[in-house]
């Protein structure tokens, strides 16, 4: 294998790893939330927020869950940068930055749980994360216009629907008697978007040739 081929293969392997971060993140997060909630007597999936698991008995599980999910989301953002067409385009570039901000926000939600300084930092980090992932979905839709419809057409439409549905559910979650259930319904939408996007990015590494060195230079 030539040095050029080795570099291209390594680049493709990294892209698969970053895509796998997006595939793994929502699944692992959900599983750890289930485990943490089962260990908490009296915890209600309908009335308690997920962040409530970060305070009290076994709080380390959920706080570590936030940190791990945040790190995986940052890895996923790198996969998004390498997998989207023309990543230097303004909307797509901004979407990648927003996914990074989302990952950092989730990570900080684990570092600063609800009982730290009256929960102000936790609320700020969580709010920034939620807004960022919603905006990222809409910017991906915007940035993929005029791209190969056979490859990106359905995914682009899906990103629009997911982003708009996320916006609607944010409003709904603030006006319900079951805040825990509403939060989970809201989170399911962007979490599934991350999962679908991770699978999309991973499938592209299987069906397309590794990028050329010229393209790597152009997008770095």
C-alpha positions as CSV (number, residue, x, y, z in Angstrom):
1,X,0.0,0.0,0.0
2,X,1.4,3.4,-1.0
3,X,1.7,6.2,1.5
4,X,-1.1,8.1,-0.3
5,X,-3.4,5.0,-0.1
6,X,-2.6,4.6,3.6
7,X,-3.5,8.2,4.4
8,X,-6.8,7.9,2.5
9,X,-7.7,4.6,4.2
10,X,-6.9,6.1,7.6
11,X,-9.1,9.1,6.8
12,X,-12.0,6.8,5.9
13,X,-11.5,4.7,9.1
14,X,-11.6,7.9,11.2
15,X,-14.8,9.0,9.4
16,X,-16.4,5.6,10.2
17,X,-15.4,6.0,13.8
18,X,-16.9,9.5,14.1
19,X,-20.1,8.3,12.4
20,X,-20.2,5.4,14.9
21,X,-20.1,8.0,17.7
22,X,-23.4,9.3,16.4
23,X,-24.9,5.8,16.2
24,X,-23.8,4.9,19.7
25,X,-24.5,8.1,21.6
26,X,-28.4,8.0,21.7
27,X,-28.5,4.3,22.4
28,X,-26.0,4.4,25.3
29,X,-27.6,7.5,26.7
30,X,-31.1,5.9,26.7
31,X,-29.8,2.7,28.3
32,X,-28.0,4.5,31.1
33,X,-31.1,6.7,31.8
34,X,-33.1,3.5,32.1
35,X,-30.6,1.9,34.5
36,X,-30.3,5.1,36.6
37,X,-34.1,5.4,36.9
38,X,-34.5,1.8,37.9
39,X,-32.1,2.4,40.8
40,X,-34.0,5.4,42.0
41,X,-37.1,4.4,44.2
42,X,-40.0,6.8,43.6
43,X,-38.6,8.2,40.4
44,X,-41.3,9.0,37.9
45,X,-40.8,8.9,34.1
46,X,-43.8,11.2,33.8
47,X,-43.1,13.8,36.4
48,X,-39.3,13.9,36.8
49,X,-36.8,15.3,34.4
50,X,-33.8,13.3,33.3
51,X,-31.5,15.7,35.0
52,X,-33.1,14.8,38.3
53,X,-31.1,11.6,38.1
54,X,-28.0,13.6,38.4
55,X,-28.7,14.4,42.1
56,X,-29.0,12.0,45.0
57,X,-28.4,8.2,45.1
58,X,-26.3,6.9,42.1
59,X,-26.1,10.4,40.6
60,X,-22.7,9.5,39.2
61,X,-24.4,7.3,36.6
62,X,-26.4,10.1,35.0
63,X,-23.7,12.7,35.4
64,X,-21.2,10.4,33.7
65,X,-23.9,9.7,31.1
66,X,-24.1,13.4,30.2
67,X,-20.3,13.6,29.9
68,X,-20.0,10.5,27.7
69,X,-22.9,11.6,25.5
70,X,-21.3,15.0,25.1
71,X,-18.0,13.6,24.1
72,X,-19.6,11.2,21.6
73,X,-21.6,14.1,20.2
74,X,-18.4,16.1,19.6
75,X,-17.0,13.0,17.8
76,X,-20.2,12.9,15.8
77,X,-19.8,16.5,14.8
78,X,-16.4,15.7,13.3
79,X,-18.1,12.9,11.3
80,X,-20.7,15.4,10.2
81,X,-17.9,17.8,9.0
82,X,-16.3,15.0,7.0
83,X,-19.4,13.4,5.6
84,X,-21.5,16.4,4.5
85,X,-20.9,17.7,1.0
86,X,-19.1,21.0,0.6
87,X,-18.6,21.3,4.4
88,X,-17.1,24.8,3.8
89,X,-20.5,26.1,2.9
90,X,-21.7,28.6,5.5
91,X,-24.9,26.8,6.6
92,X,-23.3,23.3,6.9
93,X,-20.2,24.7,8.6
94,X,-22.5,26.4,11.1
95,X,-24.4,23.2,11.7
96,X,-21.2,21.4,12.6
97,X,-20.3,24.1,15.1
98,X,-23.7,23.9,16.6
99,X,-23.4,20.2,17.1
100,X,-20.1,20.8,18.9
101,X,-21.8,23.4,21.1
102,X,-24.5,20.8,21.7
103,X,-21.9,18.3,22.8
104,X,-20.2,20.7,25.1
105,X,-23.5,21.8,26.6
106,X,-24.5,18.2,27.4
107,X,-21.1,17.5,28.8
108,X,-21.3,20.6,31.1
109,X,-24.8,19.5,32.2
110,X,-23.0,16.5,33.7
111,X,-20.2,18.5,35.2
112,X,-22.7,20.9,36.8
113,X,-25.7,19.0,38.1
114,X,-29.0,20.5,39.2
115,X,-27.8,21.0,42.8
116,X,-24.6,22.9,41.8
117,X,-25.1,26.7,42.5
118,X,-28.9,26.4,42.5
119,X,-28.8,24.7,39.1
120,X,-28.1,27.9,37.2
121,X,-25.1,26.5,35.2
122,X,-26.9,23.2,34.6
123,X,-30.0,25.1,33.1
124,X,-27.8,27.3,31.0
125,X,-25.8,24.4,29.6
126,X,-28.9,22.3,28.9
127,X,-30.7,25.2,27.2
128,X,-27.7,26.0,25.0
129,X,-27.5,22.3,24.0
130,X,-31.2,22.0,23.2
131,X,-31.3,25.2,21.1
132,X,-28.1,24.2,19.3
133,X,-29.2,20.8,18.2
134,X,-32.6,22.2,16.9
135,X,-30.8,24.9,14.9
136,X,-28.3,22.4,13.6
137,X,-31.1,20.2,12.1
138,X,-32.6,23.2,10.3
139,X,-29.2,24.4,9.0
140,X,-28.4,21.0,7.6
141,X,-31.7,21.2,5.7
142,X,-30.8,24.6,4.5
143,X,-27.2,23.7,3.5
144,X,-28.1,20.6,1.6
145,X,-30.3,22.4,-1.0
146,X,-29.1,21.9,-4.6
147,X,-27.1,18.8,-3.5
148,X,-27.4,15.4,-5.1
149,X,-31.1,14.6,-4.5
150,X,-30.5,10.8,-4.9
151,X,-28.1,10.9,-1.9
152,X,-29.4,13.8,0.2
153,X,-33.0,14.5,-0.9
154,X,-34.9,12.4,1.7
155,X,-32.4,13.1,4.4
156,X,-32.7,16.8,3.8
157,X,-36.5,16.7,4.1
158,X,-36.2,14.5,7.2
159,X,-33.9,17.1,8.8
160,X,-36.4,19.8,8.2
161,X,-39.3,17.8,9.7
162,X,-37.2,16.8,12.7
163,X,-36.1,20.4,13.4
164,X,-39.6,21.8,13.1
165,X,-41.0,19.0,15.3
166,X,-38.3,19.7,17.9
167,X,-39.4,23.4,18.0
168,X,-43.0,22.4,18.4
169,X,-42.2,20.0,21.2
170,X,-40.1,22.6,23.1
171,X,-43.2,24.7,23.4
172,X,-45.4,21.7,24.3
173,X,-43.0,20.5,27.0
174,X,-43.3,23.9,28.8
175,X,-47.0,23.7,29.1
176,X,-47.9,20.2,30.4
177,X,-48.7,18.5,33.7
178,X,-46.3,15.7,32.8
179,X,-43.0,17.5,32.3
180,X,-40.9,14.3,32.5
181,X,-42.8,12.6,29.8
182,X,-42.9,15.8,27.7
183,X,-39.1,16.1,28.0
184,X,-38.6,12.6,26.9
185,X,-40.8,13.0,23.8
186,X,-39.0,16.2,22.9
187,X,-35.5,14.6,23.3
188,X,-36.5,11.6,21.3
189,X,-36.7,13.7,18.1
190,X,-33.1,15.1,18.0
191,X,-31.7,11.9,19.5
192,X,-33.2,10.0,16.6
193,X,-31.9,12.6,14.2
194,X,-28.4,12.0,15.6
195,X,-28.9,8.2,15.2
196,X,-30.2,8.5,11.7
197,X,-27.4,10.9,10.7
198,X,-24.8,8.7,12.2
199,X,-26.1,5.7,10.2
200,X,-26.3,7.9,7.1
201,X,-22.7,9.0,7.5
202,X,-21.5,5.5,8.2
203,X,-23.3,4.1,5.1
204,X,-21.6,6.7,2.9
205,X,-18.2,5.4,4.0
206,X,-19.3,2.0,2.6
207,X,-20.7,3.2,-0.7
208,X,-18.3,5.9,-1.7
209,X,-14.6,6.0,-2.4
210,X,-12.2,7.5,0.1
211,X,-11.7,11.3,-0.4
212,X,-8.7,12.4,-2.4
213,X,-5.9,14.3,-0.8
214,X,-6.9,17.3,-2.8
215,X,-10.4,17.3,-1.3
216,X,-8.9,16.8,2.2
217,X,-6.7,19.9,1.6
218,X,-9.6,21.9,0.3
219,X,-11.9,21.2,3.3
220,X,-9.3,21.4,6.1
